[in-house]
Amino acid sequence: MTTSPLERAADSFAAELGRHRIERGLSKKQLATLMGFDPSYVSHVESRRHRPTEDFARRAEAVLEAGGTIWQRFKEYDDLRHTRSSPPHRDPPTPGQWMPPGTGLIVEHEAASLTHHEDGYHCVIRRSLYNAGTEPVTRYLARVAVDRYPSDPGRSNRHHRDHPLTFSELRLRAYRDDRGEREPMHWRAKHDRDAFKEFWLLFENADGRFPLYPGDRATIEYEYRVGHEKWGPWFQRAVRVPTRALDVRLDLPAALDPQVWGLETSLSAEEGPLRTPVSRHDERGRAIFEWATENPPLNARYRLQWRFRHAPPPPTRNGADAARPRPSDRMRSAGIVQRGADLLRQPVRQLDLPDEAEVARDVVDRLRAALSRLDEVHRFSRGVGLAAPQLGYTCAVVVIRPPDRLAEPVALLNPRVVDASPDTDEQYEACLSFFDHRGLVPRPLRLDVEHARPDGSRLITSFEFGMARLVAHEVDHLEGRLYVDRMASGVPLVPVEEYHEVTPAWRY
């Protein structure tokens, strides 16, 4: 039986709502309370028994802070609904209001440029902003991240630890441009790490404050400089705020014969080449590379990389380092599917229990046996988990061995997170499918997980602290997610060689 476009649009809205609710760690009852709705109504919308209303969509968008995606799915549904029912005339939307009031700040256009000079790189970011929210905007969060040797993370981390980037050398300057009048903007540091800086651009200066009020537009511009010794051959733009258009420009010396290419990644896709080519033209001894896109998805990342064919090649690792097997090689030899495989990015199927009880037992036994073999490869002092797709199976089974090595491994069939604590923390995690790195990941301190017994009956089990983190990590695998999808934008992975210098254990 085929479904109509209207039914598909309603299904898309319900799926988007459920995805953001789960990502925020909210139960349907908690979301309903925050939205001011009866819990049964939220449940009925997610299960497609009730169609969404405009008021419901606006409140869901505001509460879940979905960056406009929930509202966009509603508008697609609503437009189809009105097309079918021939509604009375409605006024067209206010220009720029492609999301509902309360959505917050929108970047209508970002233009980012990077220029190579003899003493380093000069970066200029210009953003045209629109306040679609209900409150004045008084600050804007910006970031600077450097990576001197992007193809050698260990070397890059050591380099930046010995030669940290400082705010003073950035020579950061910012302005607000409102109808041709440029106002200097003050800024305030938020995070200061060796290779990562995060700061607030403030809508104020020595002469006073100039907030961006609801319904108003303004353009902000900020610029900074980084020396060659700290800037690697890459320039990345991450979409952290709803954005309508993005332009990127590289200005490089033509005499160095630059070659430029681009990569993109998002929450729903692995890293791959840019979907449109980077253009080039030369002027006055400079090679100008330009690339643009419209309506990029939230959390997408676009990276332009280059090499100078007339520059000396970078030094390589010595022979001893190159000959030493990487942790990921040891995991691969143990039969663990590695990052980049399509299987790790595909949601698995639910087991049909009790009909597939024997299949379930067999997969559980194989996962437990694999964990035992891995003890010969690595000592897992904080517990370890393994999901079926990491061994090549496409069914919803995970096995987790608690941090207490005397405890029996926990097997979960068809697990589904039904509730999560609003309290979270950030700890470093590892993944058997890319064991060369560790990443700082936020997770709830408690999870309630519904899962099945082999006879098909279901139960809910609560997990806390380290065990909750392990379970969340493995359940993500069943949904095609990796822990890098949970990391905050701009936070780098830590090479395993450097990890024990960062933090040796989880702290609970």
Protein Blocks (a to p, Z undefined) as FASTA:
>chain_A
ZZdfklmmmmmmmmmmmmmmmmnopafklmmmmnopafklmmmmmnomaccdfklmmmmm
mmnonnommmmmmmmmmmmmmmmnopaddddddehiabcehjbpadfbdcddddddfkbc
cdddddddddfbfbdcfbdcddddddfblmlmklmmmmmmmmccdfklnopacdddeehi
acddddddfbdcfkbccdddddbdfkbccdddehiacdddddddddfklcccbdddddfb
dcfbdcddddddfklopadddddddfkbccdddfbdcddddeehiacdddddehiaehia
cddddddfkbccdddddfklmmpccfklmmmmnopacehiaklmcccdddddfklmmmmm
mmmmmmmmmmmmmmmmpccfkopaddfklnopacdcdddddfblmbccdddehiacfbdc
fbdcddddddfklmkbccdddddfbdcdddddfkopacddddehjlmmmmmmmmmmmnop
afklmpcehiacddfklmmmmogcdcZZ
